[in-house]
């Protein structure tokens, strides 16, 4: 019975911590959307309006027999020079992934002359914006409005429910 009390107490602490953790998520972009990494896509237009943040992912889907995914510097991007890529993401499967794990500019091109046809993309990766601030709850009750946090009341109910479950096991 003593072990059960310790286990349930630990479970209560873990649940409380998980509820209070901020939500963090990376975005996975399929480069070119439904068209993928292929000729006849204007990647400059595809990038417009999108924000790329630290820890996002670029998914390149393409014809593995023709295209490739090469990361190059800015000069080689502008001239479509694929002789000395910084990184070759091409695995031969036609489904390659680039993890955007540094805040900087990334330049990707396809080899075999496809870059000259427009198969190149530049993305600027920035630090993720801070999470939005929680607005204070406006309520008639002074106890609700004095807390200043929306999660306080649900958290109190969650702790109370866990405590009730713990007492029922004894």
DSSP file (Angstrom, degrees, kcal/mol; ACC not computed):
  #  RESIDUE AA STRUCTURE BP1 BP2  ACC     N-H-->O    O-->H-N    N-H-->O    O-->H-N    TCO  KAPPA ALPHA  PHI   PSI    X-CA   Y-CA   Z-CA
    1    1 A X     >        0   0    0      0, 0.0     4,-1.8     0, 0.0     5,-0.1   0.000 360.0 360.0 360.0 -36.8    0.0    0.0    0.0
    2    2 A X  H  >  +     0   0    0      1,-0.2     4,-2.0     2,-0.2     5,-0.1   0.894 360.0  51.0 -63.8 -39.8    2.9    2.3    0.8
    3    3 A X  H  > S+     0   0    0      1,-0.2     4,-2.6     2,-0.2    -1,-0.2   0.875 107.1  54.3 -64.4 -37.0    4.3    1.8   -2.7
    4    4 A X  H  > S+     0   0    0      2,-0.2     4,-2.7     1,-0.2     5,-0.2   0.899 106.9  50.8 -63.2 -40.6    1.0    2.6   -4.3
    5    5 A X  H  X S+     0   0    0     -4,-1.8     4,-2.3     2,-0.2    -1,-0.2   0.917 112.1  46.7 -63.1 -43.5    0.9    5.9   -2.4
    6    6 A X  H  X S+     0   0    0     -4,-2.0     4,-2.5     2,-0.2    -2,-0.2   0.917 112.9  49.9 -64.2 -42.8    4.4    6.8   -3.7
    7    7 A X  H  X S+     0   0    0     -4,-2.6     4,-2.5     1,-0.2    -2,-0.2   0.930 113.1  45.1 -62.0 -46.8    3.4    5.8   -7.2
    8    8 A X  H  X S+     0   0    0     -4,-2.7     4,-2.2     2,-0.2    -1,-0.2   0.869 112.1  52.5 -67.6 -35.8    0.2    7.8   -7.3
    9    9 A X  H  X S+     0   0    0     -4,-2.3     4,-1.9    -5,-0.2    -1,-0.2   0.919 111.2  46.7 -63.6 -43.3    2.0   10.8   -5.7
   10   10 A X  H  X S+     0   0    0     -4,-2.5     4,-2.6     1,-0.2    -2,-0.2   0.904 110.7  52.7 -64.1 -41.6    4.7   10.6   -8.4
   11   11 A X  H  X S+     0   0    0     -4,-2.5     4,-2.5     1,-0.2    -1,-0.2   0.889 107.6  52.1 -61.0 -40.1    2.0   10.3  -11.1
   12   12 A X  H  X S+     0   0    0     -4,-2.2     4,-2.1     2,-0.2    -1,-0.2   0.909 110.6  47.6 -62.9 -43.0    0.3   13.4   -9.7
   13   13 A X  H  X S+     0   0    0     -4,-1.9     4,-2.4     2,-0.2    -2,-0.2   0.923 112.2  49.3 -64.8 -44.7    3.5   15.4   -9.9
   14   14 A X  H  X S+     0   0    0     -4,-2.6     4,-2.5     1,-0.2    -2,-0.2   0.923 111.7  48.6 -62.0 -45.0    4.3   14.2  -13.5
   15   15 A X  H  X S+     0   0    0     -4,-2.5     4,-2.0     1,-0.2    -1,-0.2   0.899 110.9  50.8 -62.4 -40.5    0.8   15.1  -14.7
   16   16 A X  H  X S+     0   0    0     -4,-2.1     4,-1.3     1,-0.2    -1,-0.2   0.914 111.3  47.6 -63.8 -42.9    1.0   18.5  -13.1
   17   17 A X  H  X S+     0   0    0     -4,-2.4     4,-0.9     1,-0.2     3,-0.2   0.914 110.5  52.1 -64.8 -42.6    4.3   19.3  -14.7
   18   18 A X  H  < S+     0   0    0     -4,-2.5     3,-0.5     1,-0.2    -1,-0.2   0.870 107.4  52.4 -62.8 -36.8    3.0   18.1  -18.1
   19   19 A X  H  < S+     0   0    0     -4,-2.0    -1,-0.2     1,-0.2    -2,-0.2   0.843 111.6  47.2 -66.0 -32.6    0.0   20.4  -17.9
   20   20 A X  H  < S+     0   0    0     -4,-1.3    -1,-0.2    -3,-0.2    -2,-0.2   0.579  86.3 108.1 -89.2  -9.8    2.3   23.3  -17.2
   21   21 A X  S  < S-     0   0    0     -4,-0.9     2,-0.1    -3,-0.5     3,-0.0  -0.416  75.0-113.7 -68.7 140.7    4.8   22.7  -20.0
   22   22 A X        -     0   0    0     -2,-0.1     2,-0.4     1,-0.1    -1,-0.1  -0.441  32.0-109.3 -71.5 150.3    4.7   25.1  -22.9
   23   23 A X        +     0   0    0     -2,-0.1     2,-0.4     2,-0.0    -1,-0.1  -0.671  39.9 179.6 -82.4 128.6    3.6   23.7  -26.2
   24   24 A X        +     0   0    0     -2,-0.4     2,-0.4   107,-0.0    -3,-0.0  -0.996   5.4 164.6-130.5 132.8    6.4   23.5  -28.7
   25   25 A X        -     0   0    0     -2,-0.4     2,-0.3     2,-0.0    31,-0.1  -0.996  26.1-139.4-150.0 143.6    6.1   22.2  -32.2
   26   26 A X        -     0   0    0     -2,-0.4     2,-0.4    29,-0.1    30,-0.2  -0.701  24.0-124.6 -96.7 152.7    8.1   22.2  -35.4
   27   27 A X        -     0   0    0     -2,-0.3    30,-2.7    26,-0.1     2,-0.6  -0.802  12.9-149.2 -98.5 139.6    6.5   22.7  -38.8
   28   28 A X  E     -a   57   0A   0     -2,-0.4     2,-0.5    28,-0.2    30,-0.2  -0.940  15.4-164.5-109.0 115.9    7.0   20.1  -41.6
   29   29 A X  E     -a   58   0A   0     28,-3.0    30,-3.6    -2,-0.6     2,-0.8  -0.858  15.8-146.3-102.4 130.1    6.9   21.7  -45.0
   30   30 A X  E >   -a   59   0A   0     -2,-0.5     3,-2.7    28,-0.2     6,-0.2  -0.872  35.1-121.3 -89.5 111.1    6.6   19.7  -48.2
   31   31 A X  T 3  S+     0   0    0     28,-2.5    30,-0.4    -2,-0.8    12,-0.0  -0.321  94.5   9.8 -60.1 123.1    8.6   21.8  -50.6
   32   32 A X  T >  S-     0   0    0      3,-0.1     3,-1.7    -2,-0.1    -1,-0.3   0.457 102.2-125.4  86.4   2.3    6.4   22.9  -53.5
   33   33 A X  G X  S-     0   0    0     -3,-2.7     3,-0.9     1,-0.3     4,-0.0  -0.360  83.0  -3.7  60.8-132.6    3.2   21.6  -51.8
   34   34 A X  G 3  S+     0   0    0      1,-0.2    -1,-0.3    -2,-0.1    -3,-0.1   0.732 136.8  56.5 -65.4 -23.2    1.3   19.2  -54.0
   35   35 A X  G <  S-     0   0    0     -3,-1.7    -1,-0.2     1,-0.2    -2,-0.2   0.713  92.2-165.5 -82.0 -21.0    3.8   19.7  -56.9
   36   36 A X    <   -     0   0    0     -3,-0.9     2,-1.2    -4,-0.2    -1,-0.2  -0.244  50.2 -26.4  70.7-160.6    6.8   18.7  -54.7
   37   37 A X  S    S+     0   0    0     24,-2.9    26,-0.4    -4,-0.0     2,-0.3  -0.750 100.7 119.7 -91.6  90.6   10.4   19.3  -55.7
   38   38 A X    >   -     0   0    0     -2,-1.2     3,-0.6    24,-0.1    -3,-0.1  -0.941  66.9 -82.1-149.9 164.5    9.9   19.3  -59.5
   39   39 A X  T 3  S+     0   0    0     -2,-0.3     3,-0.1     1,-0.2    79,-0.1  -0.208 104.8  42.1 -64.1 165.0   10.3   21.6  -62.6
   40   40 A X  T 3  S+     0   0    0     77,-0.5     2,-0.4     1,-0.2    -1,-0.2   0.717  85.0 117.0  68.9  23.9    7.6   24.1  -63.4
   41   41 A X    <   -     0   0    0     -3,-0.6     2,-1.2    -6,-0.0    -1,-0.2  -0.985  62.3-138.8-119.1 132.8    7.1   25.2  -59.8
   42   42 A X     >  -     0   0    0     -2,-0.4     4,-1.9     1,-0.2     3,-0.2  -0.758  21.7-178.1 -89.5  98.2    7.9   28.8  -58.8
   43   43 A X  H  > S+     0   0    0     -2,-1.2     4,-1.9    75,-0.5    -1,-0.2   0.750  78.1  62.7 -72.9 -23.3    9.6   28.2  -55.5
   44   44 A X  H  > S+     0   0    0      2,-0.2     4,-1.2     1,-0.2    -1,-0.2   0.927 109.1  42.0 -64.0 -43.9   10.1   32.0  -54.9
   45   45 A X  H  4 S+     0   0    0      1,-0.2    -2,-0.2     2,-0.2    -1,-0.2   0.872 110.8  56.9 -68.7 -36.6    6.3   32.3  -54.9
   46   46 A X  H  < S+     0   0    0     -4,-1.9    -2,-0.2     1,-0.2    -1,-0.2   0.873 107.2  48.7 -63.0 -36.5    5.9   29.1  -52.8
   47   47 A X  H >< S+     0   0    0     -4,-1.9     3,-2.2    -5,-0.1    -1,-0.2   0.812  86.9 107.8 -72.7 -30.8    8.1   30.6  -50.0
   48   48 A X  T 3< S+     0   0    0     -4,-1.2     3,-0.1     1,-0.3    -3,-0.0  -0.196  86.9  12.8 -55.2 133.8    6.3   33.9  -49.9
   49   49 A X  T 3  S+     0   0    0      1,-0.3     2,-0.3     0, 0.0    -1,-0.3   0.370 101.9 114.7  83.2  -5.2    4.2   34.3  -46.8
   50   50 A X    <   -     0   0    0     -3,-2.2     2,-0.5    -4,-0.0    -1,-0.3  -0.756  53.5-150.1 -98.4 145.8    5.8   31.3  -45.0
   51   51 A X        -     0   0    0     -2,-0.3     2,-0.5    -3,-0.1    74,-0.1  -0.964   6.2-157.9-113.9 130.1    7.9   31.6  -41.9
   52   52 A X  E     -c  125   0B   0     72,-0.7    74,-2.5    -2,-0.5     2,-0.3  -0.936  16.2-171.6-110.1 122.8   10.6   29.1  -41.3
   53   53 A X  E >   -c  126   0B   0     -2,-0.5     3,-2.2    72,-0.2    74,-0.2  -0.745  35.9 -75.8-115.4 159.7   11.7   28.7  -37.7
   54   54 A X  T 3  S+     0   0    0     72,-2.1    47,-0.2    -2,-0.3    -1,-0.1  -0.258 118.8  22.6 -49.0 131.9   14.5   26.9  -35.9
   55   55 A X  T 3  S+     0   0    0     45,-2.9    -1,-0.3     1,-0.3    46,-0.2   0.437  90.5 132.4  83.0   4.9   13.7   23.2  -35.7
   56   56 A X  E <   - B   0 100A   0     -3,-2.2    44,-2.7    44,-0.6     2,-0.4  -0.317  47.7-134.7 -74.3 169.8   11.3   23.1  -38.7
   57   57 A X  E     -aB  28  99A   0    -30,-2.7   -28,-3.0    42,-0.2     2,-0.5  -0.978   6.6-150.2-130.7 140.4   11.8   20.5  -41.5
   58   58 A X  E     -aB  29  98A   0     40,-2.7    40,-2.6    -2,-0.4     2,-0.6  -0.958  13.0-158.4-108.0 125.5   11.8   20.7  -45.3
   59   59 A X  E     -aB  30  97A   0    -30,-3.6   -28,-2.5    -2,-0.5     2,-0.6  -0.914   3.6-160.5-104.6 121.5   10.5   17.5  -47.0
   60   60 A X  E     - B   0  96A   0     36,-3.6    36,-2.2    -2,-0.6     2,-0.5  -0.904   8.7-176.8-104.3 119.6   11.7   17.2  -50.6
   61   61 A X  E     + B   0  95A   0     -2,-0.6   -24,-2.9   -30,-0.4     2,-0.3  -0.976  25.8 135.5-117.7 122.1    9.6   14.8  -52.7
   62   62 A X        -     0   0    0     32,-2.1     2,-0.9    -2,-0.5   -24,-0.1  -0.925  62.5 -70.6-157.3 173.0   10.9   14.3  -56.3
   63   63 A X    >>  -     0   0    0    -26,-0.4     4,-2.3    -2,-0.3     3,-1.8  -0.687  40.5-157.2 -76.8 108.0   11.7   12.0  -59.2
   64   64 A X  T 34 S+     0   0    0     -2,-0.9    -1,-0.2     1,-0.3    30,-0.1   0.677  87.1  61.0 -65.9 -17.8   14.8   10.2  -57.8
   65   65 A X  T 34 S+     0   0    0      1,-0.1    -1,-0.3    29,-0.0     3,-0.1   0.601 121.6  17.5 -83.8 -10.7   16.0    9.2  -61.3
   66   66 A X  T <4 S+     0   0    0     -3,-1.8    -2,-0.2     1,-0.1    48,-0.2   0.717 113.1  55.0-126.6 -48.6   16.4   12.9  -62.4
   67   67 A X     <  -     0   0    0     -4,-2.3     2,-0.3   -30,-0.1    45,-0.1  -0.335  52.6-169.3 -94.2 172.4   16.5   15.4  -59.5
   68   68 A X        -     0   0    0     43,-0.2     2,-0.5    -2,-0.1    -5,-0.1  -0.927  21.9-125.5-148.3 170.6   18.6   15.9  -56.5
   69   69 A X        +     0   0    0     -2,-0.3    20,-2.2    41,-0.1    21,-0.8  -0.948  34.6 169.4-127.0 109.4   18.6   18.0  -53.3
   70   70 A X  E     -DE  88 109C   0     39,-2.7    39,-2.7    -2,-0.5     2,-0.5  -0.968  26.5-144.5-123.3 133.7   21.8   20.0  -52.7
   71   71 A X  E     +DE  87 108C   0     16,-3.3    15,-2.7    -2,-0.4    16,-1.5  -0.859  31.5 169.9 -94.7 130.3   22.5   22.7  -50.2
   72   72 A X        -     0   0    0     35,-2.6    35,-0.5    -2,-0.5    13,-0.1  -0.788  35.0 -93.9-130.7 172.2   24.9   25.3  -51.6
   73   73 A X     >  -     0   0    0     -2,-0.2     4,-2.0    33,-0.1     5,-0.2  -0.313  47.3 -95.9 -81.7 174.9   26.1   28.8  -50.6
   74   74 A X  H  > S+     0   0    0      1,-0.2     4,-2.5     2,-0.2     5,-0.2   0.896 122.6  50.9 -61.5 -43.3   24.4   32.0  -51.8
   75   75 A X  H  > S+     0   0    0      1,-0.2     4,-1.7     2,-0.2    -1,-0.2   0.925 112.7  45.4 -62.1 -45.4   26.8   32.5  -54.8
   76   76 A X  H  >>S+     0   0    0      1,-0.2     5,-1.8     2,-0.2     4,-0.9   0.805 110.9  55.3 -69.7 -28.5   26.4   29.0  -56.0
   77   77 A X  H  <5S+     0   0    0     -4,-2.0     3,-0.5     3,-0.2    -2,-0.2   0.941 109.1  46.6 -64.3 -48.0   22.6   29.3  -55.6
   78   78 A X  H  <5S+     0   0    0     -4,-2.5    -2,-0.2     1,-0.2    -1,-0.2   0.835 122.0  35.7 -65.8 -32.8   22.5   32.4  -57.7
   79   79 A X  H  <5S-     0   0    0     -4,-1.7    -1,-0.2    -5,-0.2    -2,-0.2   0.435 105.1-123.7-100.6  -0.7   24.7   30.8  -60.5
   80   80 A X  T  <5 +     0   0    0     -4,-0.9     2,-0.7    -3,-0.5    -3,-0.2   0.852  51.0 163.6  58.6  37.4   23.3   27.3  -60.1
   81   81 A X      < +     0   0    0     -5,-1.8    -1,-0.2    -6,-0.2     3,-0.2  -0.788  14.8 171.9 -87.7 116.5   26.8   25.9  -59.5
   82   82 A X    >   +     0   0    0     -2,-0.7     3,-0.6     1,-0.1    -1,-0.1   0.192  47.4 104.4-109.1  14.3   26.4   22.4  -58.0
   83   83 A X  T 3  S+     0   0    0      1,-0.3     2,-0.3    -7,-0.0    -1,-0.1   0.863  91.7  24.0 -66.2 -36.7   30.1   21.5  -58.2
   84   84 A X  T 3  S-     0   0    0     -3,-0.2    -1,-0.3     3,-0.0    -8,-0.1  -0.616  79.3-174.3-132.0  73.5   30.8   21.9  -54.4
   85   85 A X    <   -     0   0    0     -3,-0.6   -13,-0.3    -2,-0.3     3,-0.2  -0.331  27.5-138.2 -68.0 150.6   27.6   21.5  -52.4
   86   86 A X  S    S+     0   0    0    -15,-2.7     2,-0.3     1,-0.3   -14,-0.2   0.841  90.7   1.8 -71.1 -34.7   27.7   22.2  -48.7
   87   87 A X  E     -D   71   0C   0    -16,-1.5   -16,-3.3    -3,-0.0     2,-0.7  -0.972  62.4-146.1-155.0 137.4   25.5   19.2  -48.2
   88   88 A X  E     +D   70   0C   0     -2,-0.3   -18,-0.2   -18,-0.2   -16,-0.0  -0.915  16.3 177.5-106.8 108.2   24.0   16.6  -50.4
   89   89 A X        +     0   0    0    -20,-2.2     2,-0.4    -2,-0.7     8,-0.2   0.524  42.3 119.2 -85.4  -6.3   20.6   15.5  -49.1
   90   90 A X        +     0   0    0    -21,-0.8    -2,-0.1     1,-0.2   -22,-0.0  -0.457  29.7 168.5 -68.5 117.7   19.9   13.1  -52.0
   91   91 A X        -     0   0    0     -2,-0.4    -1,-0.2     0, 0.0   -23,-0.0   0.536  53.0-111.9-104.4 -10.3   19.5    9.6  -50.7
   92   92 A X  S    S+     0   0    0    -28,-0.0   -28,-0.1     0, 0.0    -2,-0.1   0.351  98.1  95.3  95.5  -5.9   18.2    8.0  -53.9
   93   93 A X  S    S-     0   0    0      2,-0.1   -29,-0.2   -30,-0.1     3,-0.1   0.661  89.3-126.2 -90.5 -17.2   14.7    7.4  -52.5
   94   94 A X  S    S+     0   0    0    -30,-0.1   -32,-2.1   -31,-0.1     2,-0.3   0.649  88.8  90.5  79.1  14.0   13.2   10.6  -53.8
   95   95 A X  E     +B   61   0A   0    -34,-0.2     2,-0.3   -31,-0.0   -34,-0.2  -0.762  55.4 163.7-142.5  89.6   12.0   11.5  -50.3
   96   96 A X  E     -B   60   0A   0    -36,-2.2   -36,-3.6    -2,-0.3     2,-0.4  -0.825  21.9-150.6-118.7 153.5   14.6   13.6  -48.5
   97   97 A X  E     -B   59   0A   0     -2,-0.3     2,-0.5   -38,-0.2   -38,-0.2  -0.952   4.6-163.0-126.9 136.2   14.5   15.7  -45.4
   98   98 A X  E     -B   58   0A   0    -40,-2.6   -40,-2.7    -2,-0.4     2,-0.6  -0.980  14.9-147.1-118.2 121.1   16.4   18.8  -44.3
   99   99 A X  E     -B   57   0A   0     -2,-0.5     2,-1.7   -42,-0.2   -42,-0.2  -0.774   7.3-146.2 -87.5 122.0   16.3   19.7  -40.7
  100  100 A X  E     +B   56   0A   0    -44,-2.7   -45,-2.9    -2,-0.6   -44,-0.6  -0.609  42.3 148.7 -88.5  78.5   16.5   23.5  -40.3
  101  101 A X        +     0   0    0     -2,-1.7     2,-0.3   -47,-0.2    -1,-0.2   0.174  51.9  61.5-105.8  16.8   18.4   23.4  -37.0
  102  102 A X  S    S-     0   0    0      2,-0.1     2,-1.1   -49,-0.1    23,-0.1  -0.995  82.8-122.3-138.7 135.9   20.4   26.6  -37.3
  103  103 A X  S    S+     0   0    0     -2,-0.3     2,-0.3    21,-0.1    23,-0.2  -0.684  74.0  91.1 -80.6 104.8   19.0   30.1  -37.6
  104  104 A X  S    S-     0   0    0     -2,-1.1    21,-2.8    19,-0.1     2,-0.4  -0.935  82.8 -64.4-170.7-177.6   20.4   31.3  -41.0
  105  105 A X  E     - F   0 124C   0     -2,-0.3     2,-0.4    19,-0.2    19,-0.2  -0.752  44.2-159.9 -88.2 135.7   19.8   31.4  -44.7
  106  106 A X  E     - F   0 123C   0     17,-3.0    17,-2.2    -2,-0.4     2,-0.5  -0.933   3.5-163.9-115.0 140.2   19.5   28.0  -46.5
  107  107 A X  E     - F   0 122C   0    -35,-0.5   -35,-2.6    -2,-0.4     2,-0.4  -0.981   9.4-178.1-127.2 118.6   20.0   27.6  -50.2
  108  108 A X  E     +EF  71 121C   0     13,-3.0    13,-2.7    -2,-0.5     2,-0.3  -0.928   4.2 171.9-118.0 141.3   18.9   24.4  -52.0
  109  109 A X  E     -EF  70 120C   0    -39,-2.7   -39,-2.7    -2,-0.4     2,-0.4  -0.932  28.5-124.4-138.3 163.0   19.2   23.5  -55.6
  110  110 A X      > -     0   0    0      9,-1.8     5,-1.1    -2,-0.3     3,-0.2  -0.907  27.8-141.1-106.9 141.4   18.6   20.5  -57.8
  111  111 A X  T > 5S+     0   0    0     -2,-0.4     3,-1.7     3,-0.2   -43,-0.2   0.058  72.1  68.5 -83.1-162.9   21.5   19.3  -60.0
  112  112 A X  T 3 5S-     0   0    0      1,-0.3    -1,-0.2     2,-0.1   -45,-0.0   0.766 128.1 -62.3  58.4  30.0   21.5   17.9  -63.6
  113  113 A X  T >>5S+     0   0    0     -3,-0.2     4,-0.6   -33,-0.1     3,-0.5   0.343 111.0 115.4  84.1  -8.1   20.6   21.3  -65.0
  114  114 A X  G X4> +     0   0    0     -3,-1.7     5,-2.1     1,-0.2     3,-0.8   0.797  66.5  65.7 -67.5 -27.2   17.2   21.5  -63.2
  115  115 A X  G >4<S+     0   0    0     -5,-1.1     3,-2.1     1,-0.3    -1,-0.2   0.907  95.9  56.7 -59.3 -40.9   18.4   24.5  -61.1
  116  116 A X  G <45S+     0   0    0     -3,-0.5    -1,-0.3     1,-0.3    -2,-0.2   0.758 102.8  56.3 -63.1 -23.5   18.6   26.6  -64.3
  117  117 A X  G <<5S-     0   0    0     -3,-0.8   -77,-0.5    -4,-0.6    -1,-0.3   0.364 133.7 -88.4 -88.6   4.7   14.9   25.7  -64.9
  118  118 A X  T < 5S+     0   0    0     -3,-2.1     2,-2.3     1,-0.1   -75,-0.5   0.454  81.3 139.4 107.7   1.1   14.0   27.2  -61.5
  119  119 A X      < +     0   0    0     -5,-2.1    -9,-1.8    -9,-0.1     2,-0.3  -0.483  44.1 102.6 -82.3  75.8   14.4   24.2  -59.1
  120  120 A X  E     -F  109   0C   0     -2,-2.3     2,-0.4   -11,-0.2   -11,-0.2  -0.984  48.1-166.7-152.7 147.9   16.0   26.2  -56.4
  121  121 A X  E     -F  108   0C   0    -13,-2.7   -13,-3.0    -2,-0.3     2,-0.5  -0.999   7.9-161.4-143.3 138.5   14.8   27.5  -53.1
  122  122 A X  E     -F  107   0C   0     -2,-0.4     2,-0.4   -15,-0.2   -15,-0.2  -0.980  14.5-178.5-117.8 126.9   16.0   30.0  -50.5
  123  123 A X  E     -F  106   0C   0    -17,-2.2   -17,-3.0    -2,-0.5     2,-0.6  -0.987  18.9-146.7-127.0 138.6   14.6   29.9  -47.0
  124  124 A X  E     -F  105   0C   0     -2,-0.4   -72,-0.7   -19,-0.2     2,-0.5  -0.913  16.7-155.0-102.1 118.8   15.5   32.2  -44.1
  125  125 A X  E     -c   52   0B   0    -21,-2.8     2,-0.3    -2,-0.6   -72,-0.2  -0.834  17.3-179.8 -99.9 127.2   15.3   30.4  -40.8
  126  126 A X  E     -c   53   0B   0    -74,-2.5   -72,-2.1    -2,-0.5     2,-0.1  -0.769  36.6 -84.0-122.1 166.4   14.7   32.6  -37.8
  127  127 A X        -     0   0    0     -2,-0.3     3,-0.1   -74,-0.2    -1,-0.1  -0.453  56.8-101.4 -66.8 139.9   14.3   32.1  -34.1
  128  128 A X        -     0   0    0     -2,-0.1    -1,-0.1     1,-0.1     3,-0.1  -0.335  39.7-108.6 -63.6 143.3   10.7   31.1  -33.1
  129  129 A X        -     0   0    0      1,-0.1    -1,-0.1    -3,-0.1     3,-0.1  -0.343  41.9 -93.4 -68.6 155.3    8.6   33.9  -31.7
  130  130 A X        -     0   0    0      1,-0.1    -1,-0.1    -3,-0.1     3,-0.1  -0.326  51.1 -91.7 -65.3 153.2    7.8   33.8  -28.0
  131  131 A X        -     0   0    0      1,-0.1    -1,-0.1    -3,-0.1     3,-0.1  -0.300  54.1 -89.2 -62.7 151.9    4.5   32.1  -27.1
  132  132 A X        -     0   0    0      1,-0.1     2,-0.2    -3,-0.1    -1,-0.1  -0.301  45.5-107.4 -63.1 145.2    1.6   34.5  -26.9
  133  133 A X        -     0   0    0     -3,-0.1     2,-0.5     1,-0.1    -1,-0.1  -0.476  31.0-116.3 -72.4 142.4    0.9   36.0  -23.5
  134  134 A X        -     0   0    0     -2,-0.2     2,-0.2    -3,-0.1    -1,-0.1  -0.691  29.2-132.3 -81.2 126.7   -2.0   34.7  -21.6
  135  135 A X        -     0   0    0     -2,-0.5    15,-0.1     1,-0.1    -1,-0.0  -0.528  26.4-103.3 -77.6 144.1   -4.6   37.5  -21.1
  136  136 A X        -     0   0    0     -2,-0.2     2,-0.4     1,-0.1    -1,-0.1  -0.374  37.3-112.7 -64.2 146.5   -6.0   37.9  -17.6
  137  137 A X        -     0   0    0      7,-0.3     2,-0.8     8,-0.1    11,-0.2  -0.683  22.1-143.8 -82.4 128.3   -9.5   36.6  -17.2
  138  138 A X        +     0   0    0     -2,-0.4     2,-0.3    10,-0.0     3,-0.0  -0.840  39.9 147.4 -94.5 113.6  -12.1   39.3  -16.6
  139  139 A X        -     0   0    0     -2,-0.8     6,-0.1     2,-0.2    -2,-0.0  -0.947  58.0-120.0-142.8 161.2  -14.6   37.9  -14.2
  140  140 A X  S    S+     0   0    0     -2,-0.3     2,-0.3     4,-0.1    -1,-0.1   0.820  91.8  86.9 -71.2 -30.6  -16.9   39.2  -11.4
  141  141 A X  S  > S-     0   0    0      1,-0.2     4,-1.9    -3,-0.0     3,-0.2  -0.553  70.3-150.0 -74.9 128.9  -15.2   36.9   -8.9
  142  142 A X  H  > S+     0   0    0     -2,-0.3     4,-1.8     1,-0.2    -1,-0.2   0.789  94.7  59.7 -70.4 -26.4  -12.1   38.5   -7.4
  143  143 A X  H  > S+     0   0    0      2,-0.2     4,-0.7     1,-0.2    -1,-0.2   0.869 108.2  44.2 -70.9 -34.6  -10.4   35.1   -6.9
  144  144 A X  H >> S+     0   0    0     -3,-0.2     4,-0.8     1,-0.2     3,-0.5   0.930 117.3  43.2 -72.9 -45.0  -10.5   34.3  -10.6
  145  145 A X  H 3< S+     0   0    0     -4,-1.9    -2,-0.2     1,-0.2    -1,-0.2   0.774 107.3  60.3 -75.4 -24.1   -9.4   37.8  -11.7
  146  146 A X  H 3< S+     0   0    0     -4,-1.8    -1,-0.2     1,-0.2    -2,-0.2   0.762  96.0  62.3 -74.7 -22.1   -6.6   38.1   -9.1
  147  147 A X  H << S-     0   0    0     -4,-0.7    -1,-0.2    -3,-0.5    -2,-0.2   0.898  84.4-156.7 -70.0 -38.4   -4.8   35.0  -10.4
  148  148 A X     <  +     0   0    0     -4,-0.8     2,-0.4   -11,-0.2    -3,-0.1   0.519  57.9  98.8  77.2   4.1   -4.2   36.5  -13.8
  149  149 A X    >   -     0   0    0     -5,-0.3     3,-0.6     1,-0.1     4,-0.4  -0.985  61.7-152.5-130.2 136.4   -3.8   33.1  -15.4
  150  150 A X  T 3> S+     0   0    0     -2,-0.4     4,-0.6     1,-0.2     3,-0.4   0.814  95.5  57.2 -72.9 -30.9   -6.4   31.1  -17.4
  151  151 A X  H 3> S+     0   0    0      1,-0.2     4,-2.0     2,-0.1    -1,-0.2   0.560  84.2  83.3 -80.6  -7.8   -4.9   27.7  -16.5
  152  152 A X  H <> S+     0   0    0     -3,-0.6     4,-2.4     2,-0.2    -1,-0.2   0.941  91.0  46.3 -64.1 -48.5   -5.1   28.1  -12.7
  153  153 A X  H  > S+     0   0    0     -4,-0.4     4,-2.2    -3,-0.4    -1,-0.2   0.936 114.6  45.3 -64.7 -48.0   -8.7   27.0  -12.4
  154  154 A X  H  X S+     0   0    0     -4,-0.6     4,-2.4     1,-0.2    -1,-0.2   0.881 112.9  53.2 -61.8 -34.6   -8.4   23.9  -14.6
  155  155 A X  H  X S+     0   0    0     -4,-2.0     4,-2.5     2,-0.2     5,-0.2   0.903 107.3  50.8 -65.6 -40.4   -5.2   23.0  -12.8
  156  156 A X  H  X S+     0   0    0     -4,-2.4     4,-2.4     1,-0.2    -2,-0.2   0.918 111.8  47.8 -62.5 -43.3   -6.9   23.3   -9.4
  157  157 A X  H  X S+     0   0    0     -4,-2.2     4,-2.5     2,-0.2    -2,-0.2   0.897 111.0  51.0 -64.4 -40.0   -9.7   21.0  -10.7
  158  158 A X  H  X S+     0   0    0     -4,-2.4     4,-2.3     2,-0.2    -2,-0.2   0.913 112.1  46.3 -64.5 -42.7   -7.2   18.5  -12.1
  159  159 A X  H  X S+     0   0    0     -4,-2.5     4,-2.7     2,-0.2    -2,-0.2   0.905 112.7  51.1 -65.7 -40.6   -5.2   18.4   -8.8
  160  160 A X  H  X S+     0   0    0     -4,-2.4     4,-2.5    -5,-0.2    -2,-0.2   0.907 110.6  48.1 -63.2 -41.4   -8.5   18.0   -6.9
  161  161 A X  H  X S+     0   0    0     -4,-2.5     4,-2.3     2,-0.2    -1,-0.2   0.900 112.8  48.3 -66.1 -40.2   -9.6   15.1   -9.1
  162  162 A X  H  X S+     0   0    0     -4,-2.3     4,-2.3     2,-0.2    -2,-0.2   0.911 111.8  49.6 -65.8 -41.0   -6.3   13.4   -8.8
  163  163 A X  H  X S+     0   0    0     -4,-2.7     4,-2.4     2,-0.2    -2,-0.2   0.913 110.0  51.1 -63.4 -42.2   -6.4   13.9   -5.0
  164  164 A X  H  X S+     0   0    0     -4,-2.5     4,-1.9     1,-0.2    -2,-0.2   0.911 110.7  48.5 -61.2 -42.8   -9.9   12.4   -4.9
  165  165 A X  H  X S+     0   0    0     -4,-2.3     4,-1.2     1,-0.2    -1,-0.2   0.886 110.4  52.3 -64.3 -38.3   -8.8    9.4   -6.9
  166  166 A X  H  X S+     0   0    0     -4,-2.3     4,-0.8     1,-0.2     3,-0.4   0.909 109.1  48.8 -64.5 -42.5   -5.8    9.0   -4.6
  167  167 A X  H >< S+     0   0    0     -4,-2.4     3,-0.7     1,-0.2    -1,-0.2   0.875 106.2  57.3 -65.9 -37.3   -8.0    9.0   -1.5
  168  168 A X  H 3< S+     0   0    0     -4,-1.9    -1,-0.2     1,-0.2    -2,-0.2   0.807 101.6  56.6 -65.4 -28.8  -10.4    6.4   -3.0
  169  169 A X  H 3<        0   0    0     -4,-1.2    -1,-0.2    -3,-0.4    -2,-0.2   0.754 360.0 360.0 -73.7 -23.3   -7.5    4.0   -3.4
  170  170 A X    <<        0   0    0     -4,-0.8    -1,-0.2    -3,-0.7    -2,-0.2   0.485 360.0 360.0 -78.6 360.0   -6.7    4.1    0.3
